[in-house]
Amino acid sequence: MFWHMKELASLGHQVILLGHPESNVKDYGIKLIPLDKSIIRNGWEKLIPKDADLIHLQISYQIPKEIIDIPQVCTIHGNGQPGEIFHENAVFVSGAHAKLHSSNSFVYNAIDFDEYPRPKHLHKSSNNLLFLAKASWSVKNLKDCKTAAIKSKKHLHIAGGRSFSFSKYIHNHGLIGGDEKLKLIRKCDALLFPVRWHEPFGLAMIEAMSQGLPVIGSHYGSLPEVIGPAGRSCKSRAEFIDAVSDFNFHLGAKQIIEYAQSKFAISAYTKSYLKLYGRVISGESLNEKNPYYSLETRAEELLPF
């Protein structure tokens, strides 16, 4: 969200953040209204400027009109639960994510490519694989990543937690970020992302693509539309293991970077949201009816692979 606010401010819009008191946004032309726990518990909505043109919520919530009658847009980042109903102006983060919630309103997640500069060297060896997700979360499927790496005799670098293994092919890097994460991505040759749930988006995929890495994943949720030609979306564990071993892709590293920049840049994200803002301010609803989670099972239940 910070990248989006910064982009809005650079375009001349007045942006106000209701957020953590230590949020460092002033230098980017963004005004901060600090929130603490007591304010959150006792009606943070009263801090919203009455002359605001629009409220952009980053939580699944709808402010009642009797509290404040200002147009609202709500970005939904995760999956709902059975019976859950969402904001009438909910925006999801991929086409598949929107469809899962009975909507067609979505804007792809994005990154600021200034913070993911193109590496100087794009040579890839195909011997180093990356797992970039919460290692302890079973839906991210680290288990099959380890199996594929060991069978193909390639080194798997795990960022996002740790996983015990005696294998010389498994390397734990724990929870890392910033330059350390960027250096690890650049060291690797492909991202493994064989999720076993309806992935809303998967920001790790475009982080990897920004450095020229193809993505080898499952076919669930957003993966086919996000990966596109920049890797493989596999329909089974066997196909996934074969793809890790074969390492044969349509695009080279340079083309993968160009694909990611053309589809997932923060500038395009902000332009898309500005169009939605205009529709909502003019009185239009982004959904014909309130979106709702369309499955009877919980989103976290493992899908077959």
CORGI-V231023 format. One record per helix or strand of 3 or more residues. SS is the DSSP state (helix for helix, strand for strand). FROM is the first residue (numbers start at 1). LEN is the number of residues. If there is no record, write none. Layout:
ss = <SS SS>
from = <FROM FROM>
len = <LEN LEN>
//
This chain:
ss = <helix strand helix strand helix helix strand strand strand helix helix strand helix helix strand strand helix strand helix strand helix strand helix helix helix>
from = <2 15 26 30 37 44 55 72 90 95 113 128 138 142 155 170 178 190 203 214 223 231 237 253 266>
len = <9 6 3 6 5 4 3 4 3 6 3 5 3 11 5 3 10 4 7 5 5 4 10 11 16>
//
